[in-house]
Amino acid sequence: MVAGNASSCLTLVVSLWQPFTVFESTVPPYGVTGCAKDVIDIIAHHLSFCYRMVRAPDSDWGLELPNGTWTGSLGMLNRREAEMSAGVYSITDNRARAVDFSYPLILDEFSVAYKRPVIESDMAGFFKPFDPELWLLLLAALVVILVAICVIHQGHHVLPRTPRCREPIALPHSSQNTGLTWSGFLYSADRSFQWVISALLGQSMRWVPSGDSVRLVTGVWALTVLVVGSVYRSNLMARLVYPKLQLSFDSLEELGHTNIRLWAPLASRFHETLIASTQSSDFSHLRDQVLLGANVSEGLDGLFNGSWAFTTVRSSLSYFLYEDFTNKGSCGSYIMSRGFFGATSVSFAFPKGSPLRSQVDAIILDLHEFGIIQHLFKTQLKTSTECFKAIVSTADTSKRPLALADFYGVFFLYSTGIIIGVVILLAEILVDWTHQN
């Protein structure tokens, strides 16, 4: 506050909006700091006035009521209960009809912050090197090759062949049986299944295919699984060494297709736009996801613990992320790259027709010309470059002990192998029992 006679000092209404105005105390005289407060001190010095700061009792910004009156700090300015705002506002048509705004201090845009994705346990990680379509194609190829080998192998003992083209099979009375039998089919199916699966898993098999037709089919399958297996191992290694993280959303449209809640300050521009939005607007699909609150600290707590997303201008989000980085030493949140509302002018507000506005505008223009405002905002908006690196190609470097969930994929594959082994064992028992009977 500039020194002077309190009765003759100007009344400035202030609202909390970091980093523009930051309250060191929630009770008068509040102890306001921030880049907007620095500009107010320069203006007060040049115009030689003192001021006292007050805060609206109901809300920091304000909304237009159906009867045309305004709540919050904008309502105080509209009713001429204050000569000027010490805080800044984003300019909208409705607000411009209620109060006058100064020349913009900065141009900003609205965006959304949310918890940064991290690498977590994924029991399905062994399936991720291939997409579902490729796995289905591989399964279909396995079935086709299995049937082809079985049919061709069985055909060697059904169709007339010279003795050297036939593969001897150890079946009871096989020397007298040259027709299609259940025992012969089970033998062919058993050998074909074991060979196809063994080749796919890179395991050895005692059965060596004989006959040109069988060898041709098995050779094609062996070459196929060699290529597929090499690609699978390479992709799996790449995912483990250099994983890529997927953002939960990177635009309002993508946010609307999730179940993530969005916290917005009460009586903010986002709230005002949400009220005025129609069913066909881009904001209509977000109505059920929006949480409104007057306590910014509560909204930030939910942002940093991952309970919801948080929306405000990008400058404020950068400030919040830097504060969180300073406290924790790591970045737990990200800001979506695509903002909304377009460029937003951030300005001081005055009652309609205030003569103070033209004087303040002249000072703001001079401050812009000499780069002072840019310097003040740059000094206040400290950012951590670590928090703004590309996330989609950045792995989580935080150290954590291995958990049981990290081995679910291995346990699943091991269990699958045991089940397949049991099935093969039962099949062999069935074949042996069939032979004996």
C-alpha positions as CSV (number, residue, x, y, z in Angstrom):
1,M,0.0,0.0,0.0
2,V,1.3,3.4,-0.9
3,A,1.5,5.7,2.1
4,G,-1.1,8.5,2.5
5,N,-4.3,9.6,4.2
6,A,-6.4,6.5,4.4
7,S,-9.6,8.4,3.9
8,S,-8.4,9.8,0.6
9,C,-6.9,6.6,-0.7
10,L,-8.4,4.8,-3.7
11,T,-10.2,1.5,-3.0
12,L,-8.9,-1.3,-5.1
13,V,-10.7,-4.6,-5.2
14,V,-8.3,-7.6,-5.3
15,S,-8.9,-11.2,-6.3
16,L,-6.7,-14.2,-5.9
17,W,-5.2,-15.4,-9.2
18,Q,-1.7,-16.7,-9.0
19,P,0.9,-15.6,-10.2
20,F,-0.8,-12.2,-10.9
21,T,-2.0,-11.8,-7.3
22,V,-0.8,-14.0,-4.4
23,F,-2.2,-13.6,-0.9
24,E,0.3,-14.0,2.0
25,S,-2.7,-13.7,4.4
26,T,-6.4,-14.4,4.0
27,V,-7.4,-11.5,6.3
28,P,-6.9,-7.8,5.7
29,P,-4.6,-6.3,4.7
30,Y,-3.9,-9.6,2.9
31,G,-0.2,-8.9,2.1
32,V,-0.6,-9.2,-1.6
33,T,2.3,-10.0,-3.9
34,G,2.6,-10.9,-7.6
35,C,3.3,-9.4,-10.9
36,A,0.0,-7.5,-11.1
37,K,0.7,-6.0,-7.7
38,D,4.1,-4.8,-8.9
39,V,2.4,-3.1,-11.8
40,I,-0.1,-1.5,-9.4
41,D,2.7,-0.1,-7.3
42,I,4.3,1.5,-10.4
43,I,1.0,3.0,-11.5
44,A,0.3,4.4,-8.0
45,H,3.8,5.9,-7.9
46,H,3.4,7.7,-11.2
47,L,-0.1,8.9,-10.5
48,S,0.7,9.8,-6.9
49,F,-2.1,8.1,-5.2
50,C,-2.4,5.8,-2.2
51,Y,-4.7,2.8,-2.1
52,R,-6.2,0.3,0.2
53,M,-7.1,-3.2,-0.9
54,V,-10.5,-4.9,-0.3
55,R,-11.8,-8.3,-1.3
56,A,-15.3,-9.2,-2.5
57,P,-17.2,-11.1,0.2
58,D,-18.8,-13.6,-2.1
59,S,-16.4,-14.5,-4.9
60,D,-13.1,-13.4,-6.4
61,W,-14.4,-12.7,-9.9
62,G,-18.1,-12.6,-10.3
63,L,-21.0,-13.8,-12.5
64,E,-23.9,-11.9,-14.1
65,L,-27.2,-12.8,-12.4
66,P,-30.5,-13.1,-14.4
67,N,-31.6,-9.6,-13.2
68,G,-28.5,-8.0,-14.8
69,T,-26.5,-7.5,-11.5
70,W,-23.1,-8.9,-10.9
71,T,-21.6,-10.8,-8.0
72,G,-18.0,-10.8,-6.7
73,S,-15.3,-8.3,-7.4
74,L,-16.8,-7.4,-10.8
75,G,-20.0,-6.6,-9.0
76,M,-18.2,-4.2,-6.7
77,L,-16.7,-2.4,-9.7
78,N,-20.0,-2.4,-11.5
79,R,-21.7,-0.8,-8.4
80,R,-18.7,1.7,-8.1
81,E,-17.8,0.4,-4.7
82,A,-14.1,0.4,-5.9
83,E,-12.2,2.7,-8.2
84,M,-10.1,0.0,-9.8
85,S,-9.1,-3.6,-9.5
86,A,-5.7,-4.6,-8.1
87,G,-6.2,-8.0,-9.7
88,V,-6.6,-8.9,-13.4
89,Y,-9.4,-10.5,-15.4
90,S,-9.7,-12.2,-18.7
91,I,-11.9,-10.1,-21.0
92,T,-15.2,-11.4,-22.2
93,D,-18.2,-9.7,-23.9
94,N,-20.4,-9.9,-20.8
95,R,-17.7,-8.5,-18.6
96,A,-16.9,-5.7,-21.0
97,R,-20.6,-4.6,-20.9
98,A,-20.4,-4.4,-17.1
99,V,-17.0,-2.8,-16.5
100,D,-14.2,-1.1,-18.5
101,F,-10.9,-2.9,-19.0
102,S,-7.4,-1.5,-19.3
103,Y,-4.9,-2.1,-22.0
104,P,-4.0,-5.8,-21.8
105,L,-1.0,-6.6,-19.6
106,I,-0.4,-10.0,-21.3
107,L,-2.1,-12.3,-23.8
108,D,-2.7,-15.8,-22.5
109,E,-4.8,-18.9,-23.2
110,F,-6.8,-21.3,-21.2
111,S,-5.6,-24.9,-20.8
112,V,-5.9,-27.9,-18.5
113,A,-3.4,-29.7,-16.3
114,Y,-3.6,-33.3,-15.2
115,K,-1.4,-35.9,-13.5
116,R,1.6,-36.9,-15.5
117,P,1.4,-40.6,-16.8
118,V,4.0,-43.0,-15.3
119,I,5.0,-46.5,-16.2
120,E,3.0,-48.9,-14.1
121,S,2.7,-52.7,-13.8
122,D,1.1,-54.2,-16.9
123,M,0.3,-57.9,-16.8
124,A,-0.6,-57.7,-20.5
125,G,2.8,-56.2,-21.4
126,F,3.9,-59.4,-23.2
127,F,1.1,-58.9,-25.7
128,K,1.8,-55.2,-26.4
129,P,4.6,-55.7,-29.1
130,F,1.8,-56.8,-31.5
131,D,-1.6,-55.3,-31.9
132,P,-4.7,-57.5,-31.5
133,E,-5.2,-57.8,-35.3
134,L,-1.7,-59.3,-35.7
135,W,-2.2,-61.7,-32.8
136,L,-5.5,-62.9,-34.4
137,L,-3.7,-63.3,-37.8
138,L,-0.9,-65.3,-36.1
139,L,-3.5,-67.5,-34.4
140,A,-5.3,-68.0,-37.7
141,A,-2.0,-68.9,-39.4
142,L,-1.2,-71.4,-36.6
143,V,-4.6,-73.2,-37.1
144,V,-4.2,-73.3,-40.9
145,I,-0.7,-74.7,-40.7
146,L,-1.7,-77.2,-38.0
147,V,-4.6,-78.5,-40.2
148,A,-2.5,-78.5,-43.3
149,I,0.3,-80.5,-41.7
150,C,-2.1,-82.9,-40.1
151,V,-4.1,-83.5,-43.3
152,I,-1.0,-83.9,-45.5
153,H,0.7,-86.1,-42.9
154,Q,-2.3,-88.3,-42.7
155,G,-2.6,-88.3,-46.5
156,H,0.7,-90.1,-46.7
157,H,-0.9,-93.2,-45.2
158,V,-4.2,-93.0,-47.1
159,L,-3.2,-92.1,-50.7
160,P,-1.3,-94.7,-52.7
161,R,2.4,-94.0,-52.4
162,T,5.6,-95.8,-53.1
163,P,7.2,-97.2,-49.9
164,R,10.0,-94.7,-49.9
165,C,7.5,-91.8,-49.8
166,R,5.7,-93.0,-46.8
167,E,6.6,-92.1,-43.2
168,P,6.5,-95.2,-41.0
169,I,4.4,-94.6,-38.0
170,A,4.4,-96.8,-34.9
171,L,0.7,-97.8,-34.8
172,P,-0.7,-101.2,-34.0
173,H,-1.3,-103.2,-37.2
174,S,-0.2,-100.1,-39.2
175,S,1.3,-102.4,-41.8
176,Q,-2.1,-103.9,-42.6
177,N,-4.0,-100.6,-42.2
178,T,-3.7,-98.2,-45.2
179,G,-7.1,-96.5,-44.8
180,L,-8.2,-93.5,-42.7
181,T,-8.4,-94.6,-39.1
182,W,-9.1,-92.8,-35.8
183,S,-5.7,-93.9,-34.4
184,G,-3.9,-92.6,-37.4
185,F,-5.7,-89.3,-37.3
186,L,-4.8,-88.9,-33.5
187,Y,-1.2,-89.7,-34.2
188,S,-1.0,-87.1,-37.1
189,A,-2.8,-84.5,-35.0
190,D,-0.6,-85.1,-32.0
191,R,2.7,-84.9,-34.0
192,S,1.4,-81.8,-36.0
193,F,0.3,-80.0,-32.9
194,Q,3.5,-80.6,-31.0
195,W,5.7,-79.6,-34.0
196,V,3.7,-76.4,-34.8
197,I,3.7,-75.2,-31.2
198,S,7.4,-76.2,-30.6
199,A,8.5,-74.3,-33.7
200,L,6.5,-71.2,-32.6
201,L,8.0,-71.3,-29.1
202,G,11.5,-72.0,-30.4
203,Q,11.7,-75.5,-28.8
204,S,13.2,-78.7,-30.2
205,M,11.0,-81.6,-31.4
206,R,12.0,-85.2,-31.8
207,W,9.7,-85.7,-34.8
208,V,11.3,-84.8,-38.2
209,P,8.8,-84.2,-41.0
210,S,9.3,-86.4,-44.0
211,G,7.9,-86.2,-47.4
212,D,8.3,-83.2,-49.7
213,S,4.7,-81.9,-49.1
214,V,5.0,-82.0,-45.3
215,R,8.5,-80.5,-45.4
216,L,7.3,-77.6,-47.6
217,V,4.5,-76.7,-45.3
218,T,6.6,-77.0,-42.1
219,G,9.5,-75.1,-43.7
220,V,7.2,-72.2,-44.5
221,W,5.9,-72.2,-40.9
222,A,9.5,-72.4,-39.5
223,L,10.5,-69.4,-41.6
224,T,7.4,-67.5,-40.6
225,V,7.8,-68.0,-36.8
226,L,11.5,-67.1,-37.2
227,V,10.6,-63.7,-38.6
228,V,7.7,-63.2,-36.2
229,G,9.7,-64.3,-33.2
230,S,12.6,-61.9,-34.1
231,V,10.2,-59.0,-34.5
232,Y,8.4,-59.8,-31.3
233,R,11.6,-59.9,-29.2
234,S,12.9,-56.7,-30.8
235,N,9.6,-54.8,-30.1
236,L,9.4,-56.2,-26.6
237,M,13.0,-55.1,-25.9
238,A,12.3,-51.6,-27.4
239,R,9.2,-51.2,-25.1
240,L,11.3,-52.2,-22.0
241,V,14.3,-50.0,-22.8
242,Y,12.5,-47.0,-24.3
243,P,8.8,-47.0,-23.3
244,K,6.4,-44.5,-24.7
245,L,3.8,-43.0,-22.4
246,Q,0.3,-42.1,-23.6
247,L,-1.3,-38.9,-22.3
248,S,-4.7,-39.2,-20.7
249,F,-5.9,-36.4,-23.0
250,D,-4.4,-33.5,-24.9
251,S,-7.5,-31.4,-25.8
252,L,-10.9,-30.6,-24.4
253,E,-12.5,-33.0,-27.0
254,E,-10.3,-35.9,-25.8
255,L,-11.0,-35.0,-22.1
256,G,-14.8,-35.2,-22.9
257,H,-14.3,-38.8,-24.0
258,T,-12.8,-39.8,-20.6
259,N,-14.3,-40.1,-17.1
260,I,-11.8,-37.6,-15.6
261,R,-13.4,-34.9,-13.6
262,L,-12.4,-31.2,-14.4
263,W,-12.1,-28.7,-11.5
264,A,-12.7,-25.1,-12.4
265,P,-12.7,-22.0,-10.2
266,L,-16.2,-20.7,-9.3
267,A,-17.2,-17.5,-11.2
268,S,-14.2,-17.9,-13.5
269,R,-14.4,-17.3,-17.2
270,F,-14.6,-21.1,-17.7
271,H,-17.7,-21.2,-15.4
272,E,-19.2,-18.2,-17.2
273,T,-18.7,-19.9,-20.6
274,L,-20.1,-23.2,-19.3
275,I,-23.3,-21.5,-18.2
276,A,-23.8,-19.8,-21.5
277,S,-22.9,-22.9,-23.6
278,T,-25.6,-24.5,-25.6
279,Q,-26.2,-28.2,-26.2
280,S,-24.4,-28.0,-29.6
281,S,-21.3,-26.3,-28.2
282,D,-17.9,-27.9,-27.4
283,F,-18.5,-27.5,-23.7
284,S,-21.9,-29.2,-23.4
285,H,-20.4,-32.7,-23.2
286,L,-18.2,-31.5,-20.3
287,R,-21.1,-30.5,-18.0
288,D,-21.2,-33.8,-16.1
289,Q,-17.5,-33.8,-15.6
290,V,-17.0,-30.3,-14.2
291,L,-16.5,-29.6,-10.5
292,L,-16.8,-26.0,-9.4
293,G,-15.1,-24.6,-6.3
294,A,-14.1,-21.4,-4.6
295,N,-11.1,-22.8,-2.8
296,V,-8.1,-22.9,-5.3
297,S,-6.0,-24.8,-2.8
298,E,-8.6,-27.6,-2.7
299,G,-8.5,-27.7,-6.5
300,L,-4.7,-27.9,-6.6
301,D,-4.7,-30.6,-4.0
302,G,-6.9,-32.7,-6.2
303,L,-4.7,-31.9,-9.2
304,F,-1.5,-33.0,-7.6
305,N,-2.9,-36.2,-6.1
306,G,-4.5,-37.2,-9.4
307,S,-8.2,-36.8,-8.3
308,W,-9.1,-34.5,-11.2
309,A,-7.8,-32.1,-13.8
310,F,-7.5,-28.4,-13.3
311,T,-8.2,-25.5,-15.7
312,T,-7.1,-21.9,-15.8
313,V,-4.8,-19.8,-18.0
314,R,-1.5,-21.3,-19.0
315,S,0.6,-18.8,-17.0
316,S,-1.1,-19.9,-13.8
317,L,-0.8,-23.6,-14.6
318,S,3.0,-23.1,-15.2
319,Y,3.2,-21.3,-11.9
320,F,1.4,-24.1,-10.1
321,L,3.6,-26.8,-11.7
322,Y,6.8,-24.9,-10.8
323,E,5.6,-24.6,-7.1
324,D,4.9,-28.3,-7.0
325,F,8.3,-29.1,-8.6
326,T,10.0,-26.9,-6.0
327,N,8.3,-28.7,-3.2
328,K,8.6,-32.3,-4.5
329,G,11.7,-32.2,-6.7
330,S,9.8,-33.8,-9.5
331,C,7.0,-33.0,-12.0
332,G,3.8,-34.8,-11.2
333,S,1.5,-33.0,-13.7
334,Y,1.5,-31.9,-17.3
335,I,-0.3,-29.2,-19.3
336,M,-2.2,-30.2,-22.5
337,S,-0.6,-28.7,-25.5
338,R,-3.8,-27.5,-27.2
339,G,-5.5,-24.6,-25.3
340,F,-9.0,-23.2,-25.8
341,F,-10.8,-19.9,-26.0
342,G,-8.0,-18.6,-28.2
343,A,-5.8,-15.7,-27.1
344,T,-7.1,-14.2,-23.8
345,S,-6.4,-10.6,-22.8
346,V,-5.6,-10.2,-19.2
347,S,-6.3,-6.7,-17.9
348,F,-7.2,-4.5,-14.9
349,A,-10.9,-3.5,-14.6
350,F,-12.6,-0.1,-13.8
351,P,-16.2,1.1,-13.3
352,K,-17.8,2.2,-16.5
353,G,-16.6,5.6,-17.7
354,S,-13.8,5.9,-15.1
355,P,-11.4,8.7,-15.9
356,L,-8.6,6.7,-14.2
357,R,-8.6,4.2,-17.1
358,S,-7.0,6.5,-19.7
359,Q,-4.2,7.4,-17.3
360,V,-3.5,3.8,-16.4
361,D,-3.6,2.8,-20.1
362,A,-0.8,5.4,-20.9
363,I,1.4,4.0,-18.1
364,I,0.8,0.4,-19.2
365,L,1.7,1.3,-22.8
366,D,5.0,2.9,-21.6
367,L,5.8,-0.2,-19.5
368,H,5.2,-2.4,-22.5
369,E,7.4,-0.2,-24.7
370,F,10.3,-0.5,-22.3
371,G,9.7,-4.2,-21.6
372,I,9.1,-3.7,-17.9
373,I,5.9,-5.7,-17.8
374,Q,7.4,-8.5,-19.7
375,H,10.3,-8.5,-17.2
376,L,8.0,-8.5,-14.2
377,F,5.9,-11.4,-15.5
378,K,9.0,-13.4,-16.6
379,T,10.5,-12.9,-13.1
380,Q,7.3,-14.2,-11.4
381,L,6.6,-17.0,-13.9
382,K,9.5,-19.2,-13.0
383,T,9.2,-22.6,-14.8
384,S,11.0,-25.9,-14.6
385,T,12.1,-27.1,-18.0
386,E,11.8,-30.6,-16.7
387,C,8.0,-30.2,-16.4
388,F,7.6,-29.2,-20.0
389,K,9.5,-31.9,-21.8
390,A,7.7,-34.1,-24.3
391,I,6.0,-36.8,-22.3
392,V,5.1,-39.3,-25.0
393,S,8.7,-40.3,-25.5
394,T,9.9,-39.9,-21.9
395,A,10.2,-42.8,-19.5
396,D,9.4,-42.5,-15.8
397,T,12.8,-42.3,-14.1
398,S,11.5,-42.6,-10.6
399,K,12.9,-45.5,-8.6
400,R,10.5,-48.0,-7.1
401,P,10.8,-51.6,-5.9
402,L,9.4,-54.4,-8.0
403,A,5.9,-55.4,-7.0
404,L,4.0,-58.7,-7.4
405,A,2.0,-57.1,-10.3
406,D,5.3,-56.7,-12.3
407,F,5.4,-60.5,-12.6
408,Y,1.8,-61.1,-13.5
409,G,2.7,-61.4,-17.2
410,V,5.4,-63.9,-16.5
411,F,3.1,-65.9,-14.2
412,F,0.4,-65.8,-16.9
413,L,2.8,-67.2,-19.6
414,Y,4.1,-69.8,-17.2
415,S,0.6,-70.9,-16.3
416,T,-0.3,-71.1,-20.0
417,G,2.7,-73.3,-20.6
418,I,1.7,-75.6,-17.8
419,I,-1.8,-75.9,-19.2
420,I,-0.5,-76.6,-22.7
421,G,1.8,-79.2,-21.3
422,V,-1.0,-80.9,-19.4
423,V,-3.2,-80.9,-22.6
424,I,-0.3,-82.5,-24.6
425,L,0.2,-85.1,-21.8
426,L,-3.5,-86.0,-21.8
427,A,-3.4,-86.2,-25.6
428,E,-0.5,-88.6,-25.5
429,I,-2.2,-90.7,-22.8
430,L,-5.3,-90.8,-25.0
431,V,-3.3,-91.9,-28.1
432,D,-1.5,-94.6,-26.1
433,W,-4.8,-95.8,-24.6
434,T,-6.4,-95.8,-28.1
435,H,-3.4,-97.9,-29.4
436,Q,-3.8,-100.4,-26.7
437,N,-7.5,-100.8,-27.3
